[in-house]
């Protein structure tokens, strides 16, 4: 159960961070807010790249394999 909660927290944190950074970037760049979606997608792609190097292969997790629920 603890690993599931950790996985849920990780996914929620990444999603919130991507949305917040997307909005911050468009606000600082003074461009229309609809640009937040492509910026958030670029951040999601970057997260995927990081997960591929840090997390367990074949998962989208940035958690180490010992804490990744997919590693059970």
CHARMM-style PDB file with segment names, atoms N, HN, CA, C and O in Angstrom:
ATOM      1  N   UNK     1       0.827  -1.201   0.000  1.00  0.00      PROA
ATOM      2  CA  UNK     1       0.000   0.000   0.000  1.00  0.00      PROA
ATOM      3  C   UNK     1       0.867   1.259   0.000  1.00  0.00      PROA
ATOM      4  O   UNK     1       0.533   2.255  -0.641  1.00  0.00      PROA
ATOM      5  N   UNK     2       1.992   1.200   0.733  1.00  0.00      PROA
ATOM      6  HN  UNK     2       2.263   0.391   1.254  1.00  0.00      PROA
ATOM      7  CA  UNK     2       2.876   2.363   0.818  1.00  0.00      PROA
ATOM      8  C   UNK     2       3.473   2.701  -0.550  1.00  0.00      PROA
ATOM      9  O   UNK     2       3.605   3.874  -0.900  1.00  0.00      PROA
ATOM     10  N   UNK     3       3.836   1.664  -1.324  1.00  0.00      PROA
ATOM     11  HN  UNK     3       3.729   0.712  -1.039  1.00  0.00      PROA
ATOM     12  CA  UNK     3       4.402   1.912  -2.655  1.00  0.00      PROA
ATOM     13  C   UNK     3       3.369   2.518  -3.591  1.00  0.00      PROA
ATOM     14  O   UNK     3       3.691   3.374  -4.415  1.00  0.00      PROA
ATOM     15  N   UNK     4       2.122   2.070  -3.458  1.00  0.00      PROA
ATOM     16  HN  UNK     4       1.860   1.375  -2.788  1.00  0.00      PROA
ATOM     17  CA  UNK     4       1.058   2.635  -4.284  1.00  0.00      PROA
ATOM     18  C   UNK     4       0.864   4.121  -3.971  1.00  0.00      PROA
ATOM     19  O   UNK     4       0.723   4.936  -4.882  1.00  0.00      PROA
ATOM     20  N   UNK     5       0.857   4.466  -2.694  1.00  0.00      PROA
ATOM     21  HN  UNK     5       0.971   3.803  -1.954  1.00  0.00      PROA
ATOM     22  CA  UNK     5       0.714   5.870  -2.303  1.00  0.00      PROA
ATOM     23  C   UNK     5       1.907   6.698  -2.775  1.00  0.00      PROA
ATOM     24  O   UNK     5       1.738   7.847  -3.184  1.00  0.00      PROA
ATOM     25  N   UNK     6       3.098   6.130  -2.722  1.00  0.00      PROA
ATOM     26  HN  UNK     6       3.234   5.197  -2.389  1.00  0.00      PROA
ATOM     27  CA  UNK     6       4.287   6.828  -3.201  1.00  0.00      PROA
ATOM     28  C   UNK     6       4.200   7.067  -4.709  1.00  0.00      PROA
ATOM     29  O   UNK     6       4.552   8.143  -5.192  1.00  0.00      PROA
ATOM     30  N   UNK     7       3.733   6.070  -5.442  1.00  0.00      PROA
ATOM     31  HN  UNK     7       3.447   5.196  -5.050  1.00  0.00      PROA
ATOM     32  CA  UNK     7       3.566   6.204  -6.885  1.00  0.00      PROA
ATOM     33  C   UNK     7       2.524   7.270  -7.215  1.00  0.00      PROA
ATOM     34  O   UNK     7       2.725   8.090  -8.111  1.00  0.00      PROA
ATOM     35  N   UNK     8       1.411   7.249  -6.482  1.00  0.00      PROA
ATOM     36  HN  UNK     8       1.249   6.583  -5.754  1.00  0.00      PROA
ATOM     37  CA  UNK     8       0.361   8.247  -6.683  1.00  0.00      PROA
ATOM     38  C   UNK     8       0.883   9.655  -6.395  1.00  0.00      PROA
ATOM     39  O   UNK     8       0.599  10.594  -7.139  1.00  0.00      PROA
ATOM     40  N   UNK     9       1.637   9.792  -5.324  1.00  0.00      PROA
ATOM     41  HN  UNK     9       1.867   9.030  -4.720  1.00  0.00      PROA
ATOM     42  CA  UNK     9       2.205  11.100  -4.976  1.00  0.00      PROA
ATOM     43  C   UNK     9       3.183  11.573  -6.039  1.00  0.00      PROA
ATOM     44  O   UNK     9       3.194  12.752  -6.392  1.00  0.00      PROA
ATOM     45  N   UNK    10       4.006  10.662  -6.553  1.00  0.00      PROA
ATOM     46  HN  UNK    10       3.998   9.704  -6.267  1.00  0.00      PROA
ATOM     47  CA  UNK    10       4.972  11.039  -7.591  1.00  0.00      PROA
ATOM     48  C   UNK    10       4.259  11.520  -8.846  1.00  0.00      PROA
ATOM     49  O   UNK    10       4.607  12.560  -9.405  1.00  0.00      PROA
ATOM     50  N   UNK    11       3.267  10.766  -9.285  1.00  0.00      PROA
ATOM     51  HN  UNK    11       2.985   9.921  -8.831  1.00  0.00      PROA
ATOM     52  CA  UNK    11       2.541  11.150 -10.503  1.00  0.00      PROA
ATOM     53  C   UNK    11       1.799  12.473 -10.321  1.00  0.00      PROA
ATOM     54  O   UNK    11       1.787  13.309 -11.225  1.00  0.00      PROA
ATOM     55  N   UNK    12       1.192  12.660  -9.173  1.00  0.00      PROA
ATOM     56  HN  UNK    12       1.202  11.981  -8.439  1.00  0.00      PROA
ATOM     57  CA  UNK    12       0.486  13.917  -8.894  1.00  0.00      PROA
ATOM     58  C   UNK    12       1.449  15.095  -8.847  1.00  0.00      PROA
ATOM     59  O   UNK    12       1.148  16.171  -9.365  1.00  0.00      PROA
ATOM     60  N   UNK    13       2.586  14.896  -8.240  1.00  0.00      PROA
ATOM     61  HN  UNK    13       2.831  14.022  -7.819  1.00  0.00      PROA
ATOM     62  CA  UNK    13       3.579  15.970  -8.144  1.00  0.00      PROA
ATOM     63  C   UNK    13       4.102  16.359  -9.520  1.00  0.00      PROA
ATOM     64  O   UNK    13       4.230  17.546  -9.821  1.00  0.00      PROA
ATOM     65  N   UNK    14       4.405  15.368 -10.361  1.00  0.00      PROA
ATOM     66  HN  UNK    14       4.300  14.404 -10.117  1.00  0.00      PROA
ATOM     67  CA  UNK    14       4.879  15.672 -11.708  1.00  0.00      PROA
ATOM     68  C   UNK    14       3.816  16.418 -12.517  1.00  0.00      PROA
ATOM     69  O   UNK    14       4.127  17.392 -13.204  1.00  0.00      PROA
ATOM     70  N   UNK    15       2.574  15.965 -12.437  1.00  0.00      PROA
ATOM     71  HN  UNK    15       2.322  15.174 -11.880  1.00  0.00      PROA
ATOM     72  CA  UNK    15       1.504  16.616 -13.192  1.00  0.00      PROA
ATOM     73  C   UNK    15       1.309  18.054 -12.726  1.00  0.00      PROA
ATOM     74  O   UNK    15       1.175  18.964 -13.544  1.00  0.00      PROA
ATOM     75  N   UNK    16       1.293  18.255 -11.421  1.00  0.00      PROA
ATOM     76  HN  UNK    16       1.402  17.516 -10.757  1.00  0.00      PROA
ATOM     77  CA  UNK    16       1.153  19.609 -10.886  1.00  0.00      PROA
ATOM     78  C   UNK    16       2.321  20.501 -11.260  1.00  0.00      PROA
ATOM     79  O   UNK    16       2.133  21.670 -11.597  1.00  0.00      PROA
ATOM     80  N   UNK    17       3.519  19.957 -11.202  1.00  0.00      PROA
ATOM     81  HN  UNK    17       3.672  19.007 -10.929  1.00  0.00      PROA
ATOM     82  CA  UNK    17       4.710  20.741 -11.558  1.00  0.00      PROA
ATOM     83  C   UNK    17       4.693  21.120 -13.033  1.00  0.00      PROA
ATOM     84  O   UNK    17       5.034  22.249 -13.387  1.00  0.00      PROA
ATOM     85  N   UNK    18       4.300  20.190 -13.894  1.00  0.00      PROA
ATOM     86  HN  UNK    18       4.022  19.273 -13.607  1.00  0.00      PROA
ATOM     87  CA  UNK    18       4.239  20.487 -15.325  1.00  0.00      PROA
ATOM     88  C   UNK    18       3.213  21.584 -15.618  1.00  0.00      PROA
ATOM     89  O   UNK    18       3.478  22.496 -16.400  1.00  0.00      PROA
ATOM     90  N   UNK    19       2.057  21.489 -14.993  1.00  0.00      PROA
ATOM     91  HN  UNK    19       1.842  20.747 -14.358  1.00  0.00      PROA
ATOM     92  CA  UNK    19       1.014  22.504 -15.213  1.00  0.00      PROA
ATOM     93  C   UNK    19       1.460  23.858 -14.676  1.00  0.00      PROA
ATOM     94  O   UNK    19       1.287  24.878 -15.344  1.00  0.00      PROA
ATOM     95  N   UNK    20       2.023  23.876 -13.491  1.00  0.00      PROA
ATOM     96  HN  UNK    20       2.163  23.047 -12.948  1.00  0.00      PROA
ATOM     97  CA  UNK    20       2.469  25.141 -12.896  1.00  0.00      PROA
ATOM     98  C   UNK    20       3.591  25.775 -13.709  1.00  0.00      PROA
ATOM     99  O   UNK    20       3.576  26.981 -13.955  1.00  0.00      PROA
ATOM    100  N   UNK    21       4.550  24.979 -14.119  1.00  0.00      PROA
ATOM    101  HN  UNK    21       4.562  24.000 -13.918  1.00  0.00      PROA
ATOM    102  CA  UNK    21       5.645  25.528 -14.924  1.00  0.00      PROA
ATOM    103  C   UNK    21       5.147  26.015 -16.283  1.00  0.00      PROA
ATOM    104  O   UNK    21       5.600  27.044 -16.784  1.00  0.00      PROA
ATOM    105  N   UNK    22       4.214  25.270 -16.874  1.00  0.00      PROA
ATOM    106  HN  UNK    22       3.847  24.434 -16.466  1.00  0.00      PROA
ATOM    107  CA  UNK    22       3.639  25.713 -18.146  1.00  0.00      PROA
ATOM    108  C   UNK    22       2.974  27.075 -18.018  1.00  0.00      PROA
ATOM    109  O   UNK    22       3.169  27.947 -18.864  1.00  0.00      PROA
ATOM    110  N   UNK    23       2.191  27.258 -16.967  1.00  0.00      PROA
ATOM    111  HN  UNK    23       2.033  26.549 -16.279  1.00  0.00      PROA
ATOM    112  CA  UNK    23       1.537  28.550 -16.755  1.00  0.00      PROA
ATOM    113  C   UNK    23       2.546  29.645 -16.419  1.00  0.00      PROA
ATOM    114  O   UNK    23       2.400  30.779 -16.875  1.00  0.00      PROA
ATOM    115  N   UNK    24       3.564  29.320 -15.630  1.00  0.00      PROA
ATOM    116  HN  UNK    24       3.683  28.399 -15.260  1.00  0.00      PROA
ATOM    117  CA  UNK    24       4.579  30.316 -15.278  1.00  0.00      PROA
ATOM    118  C   UNK    24       5.345  30.777 -16.516  1.00  0.00      PROA
ATOM    119  O   UNK    24       5.626  31.965 -16.673  1.00  0.00      PROA
ATOM    120  N   UNK    25       5.677  29.841 -17.383  1.00  0.00      PROA
ATOM    121  HN  UNK    25       5.449  28.876 -17.256  1.00  0.00      PROA
ATOM    122  CA  UNK    25       6.428  30.194 -18.597  1.00  0.00      PROA
ATOM    123  C   UNK    25       5.610  31.128 -19.481  1.00  0.00      PROA
ATOM    124  O   UNK    25       6.130  32.139 -19.953  1.00  0.00      PROA
ATOM    125  N   UNK    26       4.336  30.805 -19.714  1.00  0.00      PROA
ATOM    126  HN  UNK    26       3.914  29.983 -19.331  1.00  0.00      PROA
ATOM    127  CA  UNK    26       3.544  31.668 -20.590  1.00  0.00      PROA
ATOM    128  C   UNK    26       3.280  33.027 -19.938  1.00  0.00      PROA
ATOM    129  O   UNK    26       3.167  34.039 -20.630  1.00  0.00      PROA
ATOM    130  N   UNK    27       3.184  33.047 -18.617  1.00  0.00      PROA
ATOM    131  HN  UNK    27       3.275  32.225 -18.055  1.00  0.00      PROA
ATOM    132  CA  UNK    27       2.989  34.330 -17.934  1.00  0.00      PROA
ATOM    133  C   UNK    27       4.243  35.194 -18.054  1.00  0.00      PROA
ATOM    134  O   UNK    27       4.152  36.389 -18.333  1.00  0.00      PROA
ATOM    135  N   UNK    28       5.397  34.595 -17.846  1.00  0.00      PROA
ATOM    136  HN  UNK    28       5.471  33.623 -17.620  1.00  0.00      PROA
ATOM    137  CA  UNK    28       6.657  35.344 -17.955  1.00  0.00      PROA
ATOM    138  C   UNK    28       6.941  35.767 -19.393  1.00  0.00      PROA
ATOM    139  O   UNK    28       7.500  36.838 -19.628  1.00  0.00      PROA
ATOM    140  N   UNK    29       6.559  34.933 -20.347  1.00  0.00      PROA
ATOM    141  HN  UNK    29       6.105  34.062 -20.156  1.00  0.00      PROA
ATOM    142  CA  UNK    29       6.797  35.256 -21.759  1.00  0.00      PROA
ATOM    143  C   UNK    29       5.747  36.217 -22.305  1.00  0.00      PROA
ATOM    144  O   UNK    29       5.881  36.726 -23.418  1.00  0.00      PROA
ATOM    145  N   UNK    30       4.699  36.462 -21.516  1.00  0.00      PROA
ATOM    146  HN  UNK    30       4.590  36.048 -20.612  1.00  0.00      PROA
ATOM    147  CA  UNK    30       3.618  37.359 -21.918  1.00  0.00      PROA
ATOM    148  C   UNK    30       2.991  36.934 -23.251  1.00  0.00      PROA
ATOM    149  O   UNK    30       2.800  37.738 -24.163  1.00  0.00      PROA
ATOM    150  N   UNK    31       2.680  35.639 -23.322  1.00  0.00      PROA
ATOM    151  HN  UNK    31       2.834  34.986 -22.581  1.00  0.00      PROA
ATOM    152  CA  UNK    31       2.005  35.090 -24.497  1.00  0.00      PROA
ATOM    153  C   UNK    31       0.651  34.550 -24.046  1.00  0.00      PROA
ATOM    154  O   UNK    31       0.431  34.363 -22.849  1.00  0.00      PROA
ATOM    155  N   UNK    32      -0.259  34.296 -24.988  1.00  0.00      PROA
ATOM    156  HN  UNK    32      -0.080  34.447 -25.960  1.00  0.00      PROA
ATOM    157  CA  UNK    32      -1.576  33.774 -24.615  1.00  0.00      PROA
ATOM    158  C   UNK    32      -1.476  32.477 -23.805  1.00  0.00      PROA
ATOM    159  O   UNK    32      -0.558  31.677 -23.992  1.00  0.00      PROA
ATOM    160  N   UNK    33      -2.437  32.292 -22.908  1.00  0.00      PROA
ATOM    161  HN  UNK    33      -3.183  32.941 -22.756  1.00  0.00      PROA
ATOM    162  CA  UNK    33      -2.389  31.164 -21.976  1.00  0.00      PROA
ATOM    163  C   UNK    33      -2.514  29.815 -22.682  1.00  0.00      PROA
ATOM    164  O   UNK    33      -2.110  28.802 -22.110  1.00  0.00      PROA
ATOM    165  N   UNK    34      -3.047  29.758 -23.883  1.00  0.00      PROA
ATOM    166  HN  UNK    34      -3.375  30.580 -24.348  1.00  0.00      PROA
ATOM    167  CA  UNK    34      -3.174  28.472 -24.570  1.00  0.00      PROA
ATOM    168  C   UNK    34      -1.812  27.863 -24.856  1.00  0.00      PROA
ATOM    169  O   UNK    34      -1.725  26.662 -25.110  1.00  0.00      PROA
ATOM    170  N   UNK    35      -0.744  28.654 -24.825  1.00  0.00      PROA
ATOM    171  HN  UNK    35      -0.814  29.630 -24.619  1.00  0.00      PROA
ATOM    172  CA  UNK    35       0.612  28.126 -25.005  1.00  0.00      PROA
ATOM    173  C   UNK    35       1.033  27.244 -23.837  1.00  0.00      PROA
ATOM    174  O   UNK    35       2.013  26.508 -23.950  1.00  0.00      PROA
ATOM    175  N   UNK    36       0.315  27.303 -22.716  1.00  0.00      PROA
ATOM    176  HN  UNK    36      -0.481  27.901 -22.624  1.00  0.00      PROA
ATOM    177  CA  UNK    36       0.670  26.475 -21.556  1.00  0.00      PROA
ATOM    178  C   UNK    36       0.579  24.984 -21.891  1.00  0.00      PROA
ATOM    179  O   UNK    36       1.370  24.191 -21.378  1.00  0.00      PROA
ATOM    180  N   UNK    37      -0.364  24.596 -22.735  1.00  0.00      PROA
ATOM    181  HN  UNK    37      -1.006  25.240 -23.151  1.00  0.00      PROA
ATOM    182  CA  UNK    37      -0.517  23.179 -23.080  1.00  0.00      PROA
ATOM    183  C   UNK    37       0.706  22.634 -23.819  1.00  0.00      PROA
ATOM    184  O   UNK    37       1.222  21.589 -23.423  1.00  0.00      PROA
ATOM    185  N   UNK    38       1.195  23.295 -24.879  1.00  0.00      PROA
ATOM    186  HN  UNK    38       0.775  24.144 -25.201  1.00  0.00      PROA
ATOM    187  CA  UNK    38       2.391  22.772 -25.542  1.00  0.00      PROA
ATOM    188  C   UNK    38       3.627  22.794 -24.626  1.00  0.00      PROA
ATOM    189  O   UNK    38       4.475  21.904 -24.697  1.00  0.00      PROA
ATOM    190  N   UNK    39       3.715  23.803 -23.783  1.00  0.00      PROA
ATOM    191  HN  UNK    39       3.026  24.526 -23.726  1.00  0.00      PROA
ATOM    192  CA  UNK    39       4.844  23.864 -22.844  1.00  0.00      PROA
ATOM    193  C   UNK    39       4.764  22.698 -21.862  1.00  0.00      PROA
ATOM    194  O   UNK    39       5.779  22.064 -21.576  1.00  0.00      PROA
ATOM    195  N   UNK    40       3.572  22.408 -21.343  1.00  0.00      PROA
ATOM    196  HN  UNK    40       2.747  22.923 -21.576  1.00  0.00      PROA
ATOM    197  CA  UNK    40       3.403  21.290 -20.419  1.00  0.00      PROA
ATOM    198  C   UNK    40       3.702  19.960 -21.114  1.00  0.00      PROA
ATOM    199  O   UNK    40       4.253  19.051 -20.494  1.00  0.00      PROA
ATOM    200  N   UNK    41       3.345  19.838 -22.390  1.00  0.00      PROA
ATOM    201  HN  UNK    41       2.897  20.576 -22.894  1.00  0.00      PROA
ATOM    202  CA  UNK    41       3.667  18.616 -23.138  1.00  0.00      PROA
ATOM    203  C   UNK    41       5.177  18.461 -23.306  1.00  0.00      PROA
ATOM    204  O   UNK    41       5.703  17.352 -23.212  1.00  0.00      PROA
ATOM    205  N   UNK    42       5.868  19.560 -23.551  1.00  0.00      PROA
ATOM    206  HN  UNK    42       5.441  20.461 -23.627  1.00  0.00      PROA
ATOM    207  CA  UNK    42       7.328  19.500 -23.645  1.00  0.00      PROA
ATOM    208  C   UNK    42       7.935  19.078 -22.312  1.00  0.00      PROA
ATOM    209  O   UNK    42       8.896  18.309 -22.280  1.00  0.00      PROA
ATOM    210  N   UNK    43       7.378  19.578 -21.218  1.00  0.00      PROA
ATOM    211  HN  UNK    43       6.598  20.203 -21.244  1.00  0.00      PROA
ATOM    212  CA  UNK    43       7.853  19.179 -19.893  1.00  0.00      PROA
ATOM    213  C   UNK    43       7.572  17.699 -19.632  1.00  0.00      PROA
ATOM    214  O   UNK    43       8.384  17.015 -19.010  1.00  0.00      PROA
ATOM    215  N   UNK    44       6.428  17.203 -20.105  1.00  0.00      PROA
ATOM    216  HN  UNK    44       5.768  17.759 -20.611  1.00  0.00      PROA
ATOM    217  CA  UNK    44       6.114  15.780 -19.955  1.00  0.00      PROA
ATOM    218  C   UNK    44       7.113  14.926 -20.732  1.00  0.00      PROA
ATOM    219  O   UNK    44       7.512  13.853 -20.279  1.00  0.00      PROA
ATOM    220  N   UNK    45       7.507  15.409 -21.894  1.00  0.00      PROA
ATOM    221  HN  UNK    45       7.182  16.280 -22.262  1.00  0.00      PROA
ATOM    222  CA  UNK    45       8.504  14.696 -22.677  1.00  0.00      PROA
ATOM    223  C   UNK    45       9.850  14.669 -21.955  1.00  0.00      PROA
ATOM    224  O   UNK    45      10.552  13.659 -21.965  1.00  0.00      PROA
ATOM    225  N   UNK    46      10.196  15.788 -21.333  1.00  0.00      PROA
ATOM    226  HN  UNK    46       9.625  16.609 -21.324  1.00  0.00      PROA
ATOM    227  CA  UNK    46      11.440  15.847 -20.562  1.00  0.00      PROA
ATOM    228  C   UNK    46      11.366  14.897 -19.369  1.00  0.00      PROA
ATOM    229  O   UNK    46      12.355  14.241 -19.042  1.00  0.00      PROA
ATOM    230  N   UNK    47      10.221  14.819 -18.724  1.00  0.00      PROA
ATOM    231  HN  UNK    47       9.418  15.352 -18.990  1.00  0.00      PROA
ATOM    232  CA  UNK    47      10.033  13.900 -17.603  1.00  0.00      PROA
ATOM    233  C   UNK    47      10.225  12.462 -18.070  1.00  0.00      PROA
ATOM    234  O   UNK    47      10.840  11.655 -17.373  1.00  0.00      PROA
ATOM    235  N   UNK    48       9.702  12.147 -19.241  1.00  0.00      PROA
ATOM    236  HN  UNK    48       9.202  12.802 -19.807  1.00  0.00      PROA
ATOM    237  CA  UNK    48       9.849  10.805 -19.794  1.00  0.00      PROA
ATOM    238  C   UNK    48      11.321  10.483 -20.034  1.00  0.00      PROA
ATOM    239  O   UNK    48      11.762   9.361 -19.786  1.00  0.00      PROA
ATOM    240  N   UNK    49      12.071  11.452 -20.511  1.00  0.00      PROA
ATOM    241  HN  UNK    49      11.714  12.364 -20.713  1.00  0.00      PROA
ATOM    242  CA  UNK    49      13.507  11.262 -20.746  1.00  0.00      PROA
ATOM    243  C   UNK    49      14.221  10.986 -19.423  1.00  0.00      PROA
ATOM    244  O   UNK    49      15.053  10.083 -19.336  1.00  0.00      PROA
ATOM    245  N   UNK    50      13.887  11.772 -18.392  1.00  0.00      PROA
ATOM    246  HN  UNK    50      13.211  12.506 -18.463  1.00  0.00      PROA
ATOM    247  CA  UNK    50      14.486  11.580 -17.063  1.00  0.00      PROA
ATOM    248  C   UNK    50      14.107  10.204 -16.520  1.00  0.00      PROA
ATOM    249  O   UNK    50      14.957   9.496 -15.980  1.00  0.00      PROA
ATOM    250  N   UNK    51      12.842   9.824 -16.660  1.00  0.00      PROA
ATOM    251  HN  UNK    51      12.151  10.399 -17.099  1.00  0.00      PROA
ATOM    252  CA  UNK    51      12.380   8.529 -16.150  1.00  0.00      PROA
ATOM    253  C   UNK    51      13.105   7.377 -16.824  1.00  0.00      PROA
ATOM    254  O   UNK    51      13.376   6.354 -16.197  1.00  0.00      PROA
ATOM    255  N   UNK    52      13.416   7.544 -18.089  1.00  0.00      PROA
ATOM    256  HN  UNK    52      13.196   8.376 -18.599  1.00  0.00      PROA
ATOM    257  CA  UNK    52      14.130   6.503 -18.817  1.00  0.00      PROA
ATOM    258  C   UNK    52      15.537   6.284 -18.308  1.00  0.00      PROA
ATOM    259  O   UNK    52      16.106   5.210 -18.502  1.00  0.00      PROA
ATOM    260  N   UNK    53      16.108   7.286 -17.660  1.00  0.00      PROA
ATOM    261  HN  UNK    53      15.646   8.158 -17.503  1.00  0.00      PROA
ATOM    262  CA  UNK    53      17.467   7.172 -17.148  1.00  0.00      PROA
ATOM    263  C   UNK    53      17.526   6.858 -15.654  1.00  0.00      PROA
ATOM    264  O   UNK    53      18.483   6.239 -15.190  1.00  0.00      PROA
ATOM    265  N   UNK    54      16.502   7.283 -14.890  1.00  0.00      PROA
ATOM    266  HN  UNK    54      15.724   7.786 -15.266  1.00  0.00      PROA
ATOM    267  CA  UNK    54      16.515   7.081 -13.448  1.00  0.00      PROA
ATOM    268  C   UNK    54      15.684   5.898 -12.990  1.00  0.00      PROA
ATOM    269  O   UNK    54      16.102   5.132 -12.122  1.00  0.00      PROA
ATOM    270  N   UNK    55      14.515   5.754 -13.572  1.00  0.00      PROA
ATOM    271  HN  UNK    55      14.175   6.377 -14.277  1.00  0.00      PROA
ATOM    272  CA  UNK    55      13.559   4.752 -13.103  1.00  0.00      PROA
ATOM    273  C   UNK    55      13.814   3.370 -13.677  1.00  0.00      PROA
ATOM    274  O   UNK    55      14.768   3.148 -14.424  1.00  0.00      PROA
ATOM    275  N   UNK    56      12.951   2.464 -13.316  1.00  0.00      PROA
ATOM    276  HN  UNK    56      12.176   2.644 -12.710  1.00  0.00      PROA
ATOM    277  CA  UNK    56      13.030   1.090 -13.797  1.00  0.00      PROA
ATOM    278  C   UNK    56      12.660   1.063 -15.268  1.00  0.00      PROA
ATOM    279  O   UNK    56      11.709   1.729 -15.676  1.00  0.00      PROA
ATOM    280  N   UNK    57      13.385   0.314 -16.061  1.00  0.00      PROA
ATOM    281  HN  UNK    57      14.158  -0.227 -15.729  1.00  0.00      PROA
ATOM    282  CA  UNK    57      13.120   0.211 -17.503  1.00  0.00      PROA
ATOM    283  C   UNK    57      11.707  -0.303 -17.743  1.00  0.00      PROA
ATOM    284  O   UNK    57      11.240  -1.214 -17.060  1.00  0.00      PROA
ATOM    285  N   UNK    58      11.036   0.291 -18.720  1.00  0.00      PROA
ATOM    286  HN  UNK    58      11.415   1.031 -19.275  1.00  0.00      PROA
ATOM    287  CA  UNK    58       9.692  -0.135 -19.072  1.00  0.00      PROA
ATOM    288  C   UNK    58       8.584   0.524 -18.267  1.00  0.00      PROA
ATOM    289  O   UNK    58       7.406   0.229 -18.471  1.00  0.00      PROA
ATOM    290  N   UNK    59       8.952   1.411 -17.357  1.00  0.00      PROA
ATOM    291  HN  UNK    59       9.909   1.651 -17.191  1.00  0.00      PROA
ATOM    292  CA  UNK    59       7.947   2.141 -16.590  1.00  0.00      PROA
ATOM    293  C   UNK    59       8.142   3.630 -16.853  1.00  0.00      PROA
ATOM    294  O   UNK    59       9.159   4.042 -17.410  1.00  0.00      PROA
ATOM    295  N   UNK    60       7.175   4.419 -16.454  1.00  0.00      PROA
ATOM    296  HN  UNK    60       6.349   4.084 -16.002  1.00  0.00      PROA
ATOM    297  CA  UNK    60       7.285   5.865 -16.606  1.00  0.00      PROA
ATOM    298  C   UNK    60       7.654   6.516 -15.286  1.00  0.00      PROA
ATOM    299  O   UNK    60       7.492   7.724 -15.116  1.00  0.00      PROA
ATOM    300  N   UNK    61       8.145   5.724 -14.361  1.00  0.00      PROA
ATOM    301  HN  UNK    61       8.277   4.743 -14.499  1.00  0.00      PROA
ATOM    302  CA  UNK    61       8.425   6.226 -13.022  1.00  0.00      PROA
ATOM    303  C   UNK    61       9.825   6.806 -12.918  1.00  0.00      PROA
ATOM    304  O   UNK    61      10.771   6.285 -13.509  1.00  0.00      PROA
ATOM    305  N   UNK    62       9.946   7.877 -12.171  1.00  0.00      PROA
ATOM    306  HN  UNK    62       9.177   8.300 -11.692  1.00  0.00      PROA
ATOM    307  CA  UNK    62      11.268   8.424 -11.870  1.00  0.00      PROA
ATOM    308  C   UNK    62      11.759   7.920 -10.523  1.00  0.00      PROA
ATOM    309  O   UNK    62      12.823   8.322 -10.051  1.00  0.00      PROA
ATOM    310  N   UNK    63      10.975   7.035  -9.904  1.00  0.00      PROA
ATOM    311  HN  UNK    63      10.111   6.709 -10.288  1.00  0.00      PROA
ATOM    312  CA  UNK    63      11.382   6.450  -8.637  1.00  0.00      PROA
ATOM    313  C   UNK    63      12.460   5.396  -8.861  1.00  0.00      PROA
ATOM    314  O   UNK    63      12.462   4.730  -9.896  1.00  0.00      PROA
ATOM    315  N   UNK    64      13.377   5.233  -7.908  1.00  0.00      PROA
ATOM    316  HN  UNK    64      13.376   5.774  -7.067  1.00  0.00      PROA
ATOM    317  CA  UNK    64      14.334   4.136  -8.016  1.00  0.00      PROA
ATOM    318  C   UNK    64      13.589   2.804  -7.999  1.00  0.00      PROA
ATOM    319  O   UNK    64      12.494   2.712  -7.444  1.00  0.00      PROA
ATOM    320  N   UNK    65      14.172   1.784  -8.598  1.00  0.00      PROA
ATOM    321  HN  UNK    65      15.061   1.859  -9.049  1.00  0.00      PROA
ATOM    322  CA  UNK    65      13.501   0.487  -8.727  1.00  0.00      PROA
ATOM    323  C   UNK    65      13.061  -0.071  -7.384  1.00  0.00      PROA
ATOM    324  O   UNK    65      12.036  -0.750  -7.313  1.00  0.00      PROA
ATOM    325  N   UNK    66      13.802   0.193  -6.320  1.00  0.00      PROA
ATOM    326  HN  UNK    66      14.635   0.745  -6.378  1.00  0.00      PROA
ATOM    327  CA  UNK    66      13.444  -0.331  -4.998  1.00  0.00      PROA
ATOM    328  C   UNK    66      12.133   0.246  -4.470  1.00  0.00      PROA
ATOM    329  O   UNK    66      11.469  -0.389  -3.651  1.00  0.00      PROA
ATOM    330  N   UNK    67      11.751   1.439  -4.928  1.00  0.00      PROA
ATOM    331  HN  UNK    67      12.291   1.955  -5.593  1.00  0.00      PROA
ATOM    332  CA  UNK    67      10.537   2.087  -4.424  1.00  0.00      PROA
ATOM    333  C   UNK    67       9.421   2.121  -5.470  1.00  0.00      PROA
ATOM    334  O   UNK    67       8.329   2.618  -5.196  1.00  0.00      PROA
ATOM    335  N   UNK    68       9.689   1.602  -6.651  1.00  0.00      PROA
ATOM    336  HN  UNK    68      10.576   1.198  -6.873  1.00  0.00      PROA
ATOM    337  CA  UNK    68       8.714   1.630  -7.733  1.00  0.00      PROA
ATOM    338  C   UNK    68       7.724   0.486  -7.593  1.00  0.00      PROA
ATOM    339  O   UNK    68       8.140  -0.671  -7.538  1.00  0.00      PROA
ATOM    340  N   UNK    69       6.405   0.776  -7.534  1.00  0.00      PROA
ATOM    341  HN  UNK    69       6.067   1.716  -7.579  1.00  0.00      PROA
ATOM    342  CA  UNK    69       5.409  -0.292  -7.410  1.00  0.00      PROA
ATOM    343  C   UNK    69       5.479  -1.306  -8.554  1.00  0.00      PROA
ATOM    344  O   UNK    69       5.101  -2.463  -8.369  1.00  0.00      PROA
ATOM    345  N   UNK    70       5.949  -0.897  -9.721  1.00  0.00      PROA
ATOM    346  HN  UNK    70       6.256   0.043  -9.872  1.00  0.00      PROA
ATOM    347  CA  UNK    70       6.049  -1.817 -10.845  1.00  0.00      PROA
ATOM    348  C   UNK    70       7.168  -2.839 -10.641  1.00  0.00      PROA
ATOM    349  O   UNK    70       7.262  -3.813 -11.388  1.00  0.00      PROA
ATOM    350  N   UNK    71       8.010  -2.624  -9.639  1.00  0.00      PROA
ATOM    351  HN  UNK    71       7.934  -1.834  -9.031  1.00  0.00      PROA
ATOM    352  CA  UNK    71       9.136  -3.521  -9.385  1.00  0.00      PROA
ATOM    353  C   UNK    71       8.797  -4.642  -8.424  1.00  0.00      PROA
ATOM    354  O   UNK    71       9.659  -5.456  -8.091  1.00  0.00      PROA
ATOM    355  N   UNK    72       7.566  -4.693  -7.979  1.00  0.00      PROA
ATOM    356  HN  UNK    72       6.866  -4.031  -8.249  1.00  0.00      PROA
ATOM    357  CA  UNK    72       7.163  -5.692  -6.975  1.00  0.00      PROA
ATOM    358  C   UNK    72       7.307  -7.084  -7.533  1.00  0.00      PROA
ATOM    359  OT1 UNK    72       7.018  -8.059  -6.840  1.00  0.00      PROA
TER     360      UNK     72
END
